[in-house]
Amino acid sequence: RASEWAKLWRGRIAANLPRGMDAAVPWNDSEVRRLCAALWKDITDWAKTPEIDLVRPLQLFTAEQPPPGAPDAPATPDEWAYVPAADLLLLVGDGVVGMTGEGLFADNRPGHTRMSLEDALADKWVKKKKESDKKDKDADDSDAKEEKSKDKDRDKEKDGKDKDGKSSRGRQK
């Protein structure tokens, strides 16, 4: 079972990626890169908390800082030398995210439109999912009523009787 944190991120990831049957986005897509950076930041912030204390293992991923006063040093040095983006997406998005040579995609419903990262991080996908689930439930209820009506008609024809038990054969309509 996924934790509440994982469910939140799985929804965000799925909202930000296209439906796999329709398309895939490449790794160099700015939305995907920013999504991976936001996920990595959330994980590293948690890993640095005192009760978890994974600061030392995280040093494996940090970038080497330029010496002080170096003339070719960037204005803002990189914090991370490597972010295991593919691993994060596949682990957190297990069963939701897919990856091929074409790029990344999610197991979304037909008609899914890709949501911007800002909207996904603002959890606007939750409202959209609830609306979609309600439409699906209404459609399922309608289908169930129609099927039940068809079943009654079939039973009536099969038995030759209506619901009151009276024979419907040979009666004039």
Phi, psi and chi 1 to 4 in degrees:
 res  aa     phi    psi   chi1   chi2   chi3   chi4
   1 ARG       -  143.4  -88.6  179.4   29.2  128.4
   2 ALA   -85.5  144.4      -      -      -      -
   3 SER   -73.9  169.2   67.9      -      -      -
   4 GLU   -61.2  -39.8  -71.2  -57.4  -45.9      -
   5 TRP   -61.1  -45.8  175.1   87.4      -      -
   6 ALA   -66.0  -39.9      -      -      -      -
   7 LYS   -61.0  -40.9  -71.6  176.8 -174.3  175.0
   8 LEU   -61.0  -49.4  179.0   69.7      -      -
   9 TRP   -69.2  -34.4  -87.3  102.3      -      -
  10 ARG   -63.2  -40.4  -70.1  162.6   65.6   95.2
  11 GLY   -64.6  -42.7      -      -      -      -
  12 ARG   -63.1  -43.6  -69.4  172.3  175.6  171.1
  13 ILE   -63.5  -48.5  -67.4  166.2      -      -
  14 ALA   -62.1  -38.3      -      -      -      -
  15 ALA   -66.5  -33.5      -      -      -      -
  16 ASN   -84.8  -17.8 -170.0 -111.5      -      -
  17 LEU  -103.3  152.3  -65.6  176.5      -      -
  18 PRO   -75.4  165.6   28.8  -34.3      -      -
  19 ARG   -69.3  133.1  179.9  173.9  176.4 -114.5
  20 GLY   -60.0  -32.2      -      -      -      -
  21 MET   -72.4  -18.2  -62.7  -66.8  -73.2      -
  22 ASP  -100.8  -42.5  -59.7  -27.7      -      -
  23 ALA  -166.2  175.4      -      -      -      -
  24 ALA  -141.3  148.8      -      -      -      -
  25 VAL  -107.1  141.4  -67.0      -      -      -
  26 PRO   -72.6  161.4   24.4  -31.0      -      -
  27 TRP   -61.9  -28.2  -84.1  104.4      -      -
  28 ASN   -85.2    6.8   62.3   -4.9      -      -
  29 ASP   -63.2  130.0 -180.0   81.3      -      -
  30 SER   -62.0  -36.4   64.8      -      -      -
  31 GLU   -64.5  -41.8  -66.3  -80.4  -48.0      -
  32 VAL   -65.7  -43.7  169.1      -      -      -
  33 ARG   -61.7  -43.0  -67.4  170.1   58.2   95.7
  34 ARG   -69.5  -35.7  -69.4  178.1   30.3 -132.8
  35 LEU   -61.0  -47.2  171.3   71.2      -      -
  36 CYS   -63.7  -38.7  -66.7      -      -      -
  37 ALA   -64.9  -41.0      -      -      -      -
  38 ALA   -66.4  -41.4      -      -      -      -
  39 LEU   -64.1  -44.7  178.0   56.9      -      -
  40 TRP   -61.6  -42.1  179.0 -113.9      -      -
  41 LYS   -63.2  -43.0 -178.9  174.4  178.0   -0.9
  42 ASP   -61.5  -42.5 -162.5   28.0      -      -
  43 ILE   -68.3  -45.0  -70.6  171.5      -      -
  44 THR   -68.5  -34.9   57.1      -      -      -
  45 ASP   -61.4  -42.2  -72.8  -11.6      -      -
  46 TRP   -65.8  -43.6  167.0   80.4      -      -
  47 ALA   -65.5  -24.5      -      -      -      -
  48 LYS   -86.4   -4.7  -68.9  176.0 -176.6  177.3
  49 THR   -67.0  151.0   59.0      -      -      -
  50 PRO   -58.4  -36.9  -21.1   29.0      -      -
  51 GLU   -72.4  -23.1   58.7  -89.1    2.2      -
  52 ILE   -95.0  -46.5  -55.7  -57.1      -      -
  53 ASP    50.6   63.0 -167.4   27.6      -      -
  54 LEU  -111.2   30.7  -67.0  174.5      -      -
  55 VAL   -62.7  -45.6  174.7      -      -      -
  56 ARG   -62.2  -48.5 -174.4  173.7  170.1  136.2
  57 PRO   -61.7  -30.8  -23.4   31.6      -      -
  58 LEU   -68.2  -21.4  -78.2  176.2      -      -
  59 GLN   -61.3  -21.8  -71.0  176.4  -14.9      -
  60 LEU   -60.1  -29.5  179.3   66.0      -      -
  61 PHE   -96.6   -7.7  -60.7   99.5      -      -
  62 THR   -76.2  151.4   57.6      -      -      -
  63 ALA   -83.3  149.6      -      -      -      -
  64 GLU   -74.4  130.0 -172.4  174.2  -36.5      -
  65 GLN   -84.4  140.9  -60.4  -57.9  -46.6      -
  66 PRO   -67.6  153.2   21.6  -27.9      -      -
  67 PRO   -63.4  148.6   13.1  -17.8      -      -
  68 PRO   -59.6  135.0   -7.9   12.9      -      -
  69 GLY    79.4    8.8      -      -      -      -
  70 ALA   -65.3  131.7      -      -      -      -
  71 PRO   -68.1  -28.2   20.6  -27.4      -      -
  72 ASP   -99.9   15.5   58.6  -14.6      -      -
  73 ALA   -72.9  138.8      -      -      -      -
  74 PRO   -68.5  157.1   21.3  -27.7      -      -
  75 ALA   -60.5  -42.2      -      -      -      -
  76 THR  -126.1  105.9   55.0      -      -      -
  77 PRO   -66.3  151.6   17.3  -22.2      -      -
  78 ASP   -67.4  141.7  -68.0  -29.6      -      -
  79 GLU   -85.9  -36.2 -177.9  178.6    1.4      -
  80 TRP  -117.7  133.9  -55.5  104.8      -      -
  81 ALA   -84.4  -30.8      -      -      -      -
  82 TYR  -148.4  132.3  174.2   72.2      -      -
  83 VAL  -120.3  118.8  173.6      -      -      -
  84 PRO   -75.8   65.3   29.0  -34.6      -      -
  85 ALA   -60.6  -47.5      -      -      -      -
  86 ALA   -61.1  -43.9      -      -      -      -
  87 ASP   -62.2  -43.4  -60.4  -43.0      -      -
  88 LEU   -62.0  -48.0  -68.2  175.0      -      -
  89 LEU   -63.2  -40.3  -70.6  175.7      -      -
  90 LEU   -72.1  -33.4  -70.3  174.1      -      -
  91 LEU   -76.2  -50.2  -74.8  169.6      -      -
  92 VAL   -71.0  -39.4  174.9      -      -      -
  93 GLY   -94.2   29.4      -      -      -      -
  94 ASP   -53.5  123.3 -176.6   35.1      -      -
  95 GLY    84.0   -6.2      -      -      -      -
  96 VAL  -115.0  -40.7  175.5      -      -      -
  97 VAL   -99.7  141.2  175.8      -      -      -
  98 GLY  -128.6  158.7      -      -      -      -
  99 MET  -143.4  130.7 -168.3 -179.3  -44.4      -
 100 THR  -135.5 -175.4   67.1      -      -      -
 101 GLY   -63.8  -24.5      -      -      -      -
 102 GLU   -74.6  -29.2  -68.8 -178.0   35.4      -
 103 GLY   144.0 -151.3      -      -      -      -
 104 LEU  -107.4  150.1  -61.4  162.0      -      -
 105 PHE  -155.2  170.1   54.4   88.5      -      -
 106 ALA  -128.5  157.9      -      -      -      -
 107 ASP   -83.1   80.1 -175.9   21.9      -      -
 108 ASN  -105.0  164.7  -72.1  -46.2      -      -
 109 ARG   -73.8  158.0  -66.2  179.6  175.8  177.9
 110 PRO   -58.5  141.7  -23.3   32.0      -      -
 111 GLY    87.8    0.9      -      -      -      -
 112 HIS   -64.2  133.2  169.0   76.8      -      -
 113 THR  -112.6  136.8   53.2      -      -      -
 114 ARG   -64.7  133.7 -170.1  173.8  175.2 -154.8
 115 MET   -99.4  146.7 -171.5  176.9  -77.6      -
 116 SER   -66.6  158.6   72.1      -      -      -
 117 LEU   -62.2  -40.7  178.8   63.1      -      -
 118 GLU   -59.9  -44.5  -72.4   74.4   25.0      -
 119 ASP   -67.1  -39.2  -72.6  -13.1      -      -
 120 ALA   -64.8  -42.7      -      -      -      -
 121 LEU   -70.4  -24.1  -69.1  177.1      -      -
 122 ALA   -83.9    4.9      -      -      -      -
 123 ASP    60.6   32.9  -61.8  -30.2      -      -
 124 LYS   -70.8  -16.2  -68.7 -175.1  178.9  177.0
 125 TRP   -67.3  -24.9   58.6  -89.0      -      -
 126 VAL   -64.7  -47.0  174.0      -      -      -
 127 LYS   -63.9  -43.6 -178.9  179.5  177.9 -174.3
 128 LYS   -63.1  -39.3 -162.4  170.7 -175.4  179.9
 129 LYS   -66.4  -41.3 -176.3  178.0 -175.6  -58.0
 130 LYS   -63.0  -41.9  -75.2 -179.9 -177.5  175.6
 131 GLU   -63.0  -43.3  -70.2  170.5   -1.0      -
 132 SER   -65.1  -42.1  176.5      -      -      -
 133 ASP   -63.1  -39.0  -72.5  -11.7      -      -
 134 LYS   -65.1  -43.3 -174.0  177.4 -176.0  -39.3
 135 LYS   -60.6  -44.4  -76.6 -179.0 -172.0  175.8
 136 ASP   -62.7  -41.3  -71.4  -12.0      -      -
 137 LYS   -65.4  -43.6 -175.5 -179.7 -178.3  -50.1
 138 ASP   -62.1  -41.6  -69.0  -14.5      -      -
 139 ALA   -65.4  -41.1      -      -      -      -
 140 ASP   -64.4  -41.8  -71.0  -14.5      -      -
 141 ASP   -62.6  -43.2  -70.6  -13.0      -      -
 142 SER   -63.3  -43.7  175.1      -      -      -
 143 ASP   -63.1  -39.7  -69.4  -14.1      -      -
 144 ALA   -66.1  -41.8      -      -      -      -
 145 LYS   -63.9  -42.3  -75.0  178.8 -175.6  175.8
 146 GLU   -63.6  -42.7 -172.0  176.3  -45.3      -
 147 GLU   -65.6  -39.5 -171.2   63.1   34.7      -
 148 LYS   -63.6  -41.1 -168.5  173.6 -177.9  179.7
 149 SER   -63.8  -42.1  175.2      -      -      -
 150 LYS   -63.5  -40.5  -73.9  179.6 -176.2  177.1
 151 ASP   -61.6  -42.9  -73.4  -15.0      -      -
 152 LYS   -61.9  -44.3  -78.9 -176.3  179.9  179.5
 153 ASP   -62.1  -41.9  -69.2  -15.9      -      -
 154 ARG   -63.9  -42.9  -87.4 -169.7 -123.1  121.2
 155 ASP   -63.1  -40.0  -70.8  -15.8      -      -
 156 LYS   -63.2  -44.4 -162.4 -174.0  -70.9 -173.5
 157 GLU   -65.9  -39.0  -71.3  173.0    9.4      -
 158 LYS   -67.0  -47.2 -176.2  178.1  170.7 -176.1
 159 ASP   -80.6  -24.6  -65.6  -18.8      -      -
 160 GLY    74.3   18.0      -      -      -      -
 161 LYS  -132.2  151.7  -62.7 -179.7  179.3  179.6
 162 ASP   -89.3 -174.9   60.5   14.8      -      -
 163 LYS   -67.3  -19.1   69.4  177.3 -176.0  178.6
 164 ASP   -84.8   -2.4  -64.5  -29.9      -      -
 165 GLY    89.6    0.9      -      -      -      -
 166 LYS   -82.9  143.4  -62.8  177.3 -175.6  169.8
 167 SER   -69.1  132.6  174.7      -      -      -
 168 SER  -101.1   -4.0   60.4      -      -      -
 169 ARG   -79.6  139.9  -69.2 -172.3 -174.8  151.4
 170 GLY    76.5   -2.7      -      -      -      -
 171 ARG   -83.1  145.6  -97.2 -157.2  -75.5  176.0
 172 GLN   -89.2  144.8  -68.6 -176.4   -0.8      -
 173 LYS  -101.6      -  -67.1 -175.5  177.6 -178.6
